[in-house]
Amino acid sequence: MSRHSRWMGRVLAVTAAGLTMGLLGTAAAQDVQELRRDRREIRRDTREIREDRRELRGDTREIHRDRRELRGDRRDLRAAYRSGDPQAVRQARQELRGDRRELRADVRDRRQDRRELWADRQDRRHDVRDLRLDRRELRRDVADRRGR
C-alpha cells in the first residue's frame, strides 16, 4: 500500500507541475498578445497625435489669416470714416464685427484642440510607461519560470 501511495504522490506531483507549467505558458502567451495589442494602440495614438498637431498648425495659420483680415478691415473702416459715407461706415463696421467674431471662435476652437492634444499626449505617455512596466514584469515572470 505504501508503494502505491508513493507512486500516486509522484504522479500527482508531476501532473501538478505539468499543469502549472502549461497554465503559466498559456498566461505568458496571453501576456505577449496583450503587449502586442498595447503597442498597436500606442502606435495608433501616436499617429492620431501627429494628425492633431498638423490640424493645430493649420488652425494657427487660419488665425493669422483672420488677424490679417482684421487689420485690413480696420483700414477699410478708417477709409470709410474719411470718406464720410454712412453706408460705407456701416458696412465696414459690420464686416469688422463679423471677422472679430470669427477670430474669437477660431481662437476658442484652437485652445480646446490644444487642451485635447495635451491630454492625449499625457495619456500616451502613461500608456507607454505602463507598457514598459508590463514588459519588465513579463520578462521577470519568464525568467522565474525558467528557474533563473
C-alpha positions as CSV (number, residue, x, y, z in Angstrom):
1,M,0.0,0.0,0.0
2,S,2.8,2.4,0.8
3,R,4.3,1.8,-2.7
4,H,1.1,2.7,-4.2
5,S,0.7,5.9,-2.3
6,R,4.3,7.0,-3.1
7,W,3.7,6.3,-6.7
8,M,0.4,8.2,-6.6
9,G,2.2,11.1,-4.8
10,R,4.8,11.2,-7.6
11,V,2.2,11.1,-10.3
12,L,0.2,13.8,-8.7
13,A,3.4,16.0,-8.2
14,V,4.4,15.5,-11.9
15,T,0.9,16.2,-13.1
16,A,0.6,19.3,-10.9
17,A,3.9,20.6,-12.2
18,G,2.9,19.9,-15.8
19,L,-0.4,21.7,-15.3
20,T,1.3,24.6,-13.7
21,M,3.8,25.0,-16.5
22,G,1.0,24.6,-19.1
23,L,-1.1,27.2,-17.4
24,L,1.8,29.5,-16.9
25,G,2.8,29.1,-20.6
26,T,-0.7,29.9,-21.6
27,A,-0.7,33.0,-19.4
28,A,2.6,34.1,-20.9
29,A,1.2,33.8,-24.4
30,Q,-1.8,35.9,-23.4
31,D,0.5,38.4,-21.8
32,V,2.5,38.6,-25.1
33,Q,-0.6,39.1,-27.1
34,E,-1.8,41.8,-24.7
35,L,1.6,43.6,-25.0
36,R,1.3,43.5,-28.8
37,R,-2.2,44.9,-28.6
38,D,-1.0,47.7,-26.3
39,R,1.9,48.5,-28.7
40,R,-0.5,48.7,-31.6
41,E,-2.7,51.1,-29.6
42,I,0.2,53.3,-28.8
43,R,1.3,53.4,-32.4
44,R,-2.3,54.4,-33.4
45,D,-2.3,57.0,-30.7
46,T,1.0,58.4,-31.9
47,R,-0.5,58.7,-35.5
48,E,-3.5,60.5,-34.1
49,I,-1.4,62.9,-32.1
50,R,0.6,63.7,-35.3
51,E,-2.6,64.4,-37.2
52,D,-3.9,66.6,-34.4
53,R,-0.7,68.6,-34.4
54,R,-1.0,69.1,-38.1
55,E,-4.5,70.3,-37.6
56,L,-3.4,72.6,-34.9
57,R,-0.8,74.1,-37.2
58,G,-3.5,74.7,-39.8
59,D,-5.7,76.3,-37.2
60,T,-2.8,78.6,-36.2
61,R,-2.4,79.6,-39.9
62,E,-6.1,80.3,-40.1
63,I,-5.9,82.6,-37.0
64,H,-3.0,84.5,-38.6
65,R,-5.1,85.0,-41.7
66,D,-8.0,86.2,-39.6
67,R,-5.8,88.7,-37.9
68,R,-4.5,89.9,-41.2
69,E,-8.2,90.4,-42.4
70,L,-8.9,92.3,-39.2
71,R,-6.1,94.7,-39.9
72,G,-7.5,95.2,-43.4
73,D,-11.0,95.7,-42.0
74,R,-9.7,98.4,-39.7
75,R,-8.0,100.1,-42.6
76,D,-11.3,99.9,-44.5
77,L,-13.2,101.4,-41.6
78,R,-10.7,104.3,-41.3
79,A,-11.1,104.9,-45.0
80,A,-14.9,104.8,-44.7
81,Y,-14.7,107.4,-41.9
82,R,-12.5,109.6,-44.1
83,S,-14.9,109.3,-47.0
84,G,-17.9,110.4,-44.8
85,D,-20.3,107.9,-46.4
86,P,-22.6,106.5,-43.7
87,Q,-23.4,103.4,-45.7
88,A,-19.7,102.6,-46.2
89,V,-19.0,103.1,-42.4
90,R,-22.0,100.8,-41.5
91,Q,-20.8,98.1,-43.9
92,A,-17.1,98.4,-42.7
93,R,-18.3,98.1,-39.1
94,Q,-20.4,95.1,-39.9
95,E,-17.5,93.4,-41.7
96,L,-15.2,94.1,-38.8
97,R,-17.7,92.7,-36.3
98,G,-18.1,89.5,-38.3
99,D,-14.4,89.0,-38.7
100,R,-13.8,89.6,-34.9
101,R,-16.5,87.0,-34.1
102,E,-14.9,84.5,-36.5
103,L,-11.4,85.1,-35.0
104,R,-12.7,84.6,-31.4
105,A,-14.4,81.3,-32.4
106,D,-11.2,80.1,-34.2
107,V,-9.1,81.0,-31.1
108,R,-11.5,79.3,-28.8
109,D,-11.5,76.1,-31.0
110,R,-7.7,76.1,-31.2
111,R,-7.4,76.4,-27.4
112,Q,-9.8,73.5,-27.0
113,D,-7.9,71.4,-29.6
114,R,-4.6,72.2,-27.8
115,R,-6.0,71.1,-24.5
116,E,-7.3,67.9,-26.0
117,L,-3.9,67.3,-27.7
118,W,-2.1,67.8,-24.4
119,A,-4.5,65.3,-22.7
120,D,-3.9,62.8,-25.5
121,R,-0.1,63.2,-25.2
122,Q,-0.4,62.6,-21.4
123,D,-2.5,59.5,-21.9
124,R,0.0,58.2,-24.4
125,R,2.9,58.8,-22.0
126,H,1.0,56.9,-19.3
127,D,0.3,54.1,-21.8
128,V,4.0,53.9,-22.7
129,R,5.0,53.8,-19.1
130,D,2.5,51.0,-18.4
131,L,3.7,49.1,-21.4
132,R,7.3,49.3,-20.1
133,L,6.3,48.1,-16.7
134,D,4.3,45.2,-18.2
135,R,7.3,44.2,-20.4
136,R,9.6,44.2,-17.4
137,E,7.1,42.1,-15.4
138,L,6.7,39.6,-18.2
139,R,10.5,39.2,-18.5
140,R,10.7,38.6,-14.8
141,D,7.9,36.0,-14.9
142,V,9.5,34.2,-17.8
143,A,12.9,34.2,-16.0
144,D,11.3,32.9,-12.8
145,R,9.6,30.1,-14.8
146,R,12.9,29.1,-16.4
147,G,14.5,29.0,-13.0
148,R,16.9,31.8,-13.4
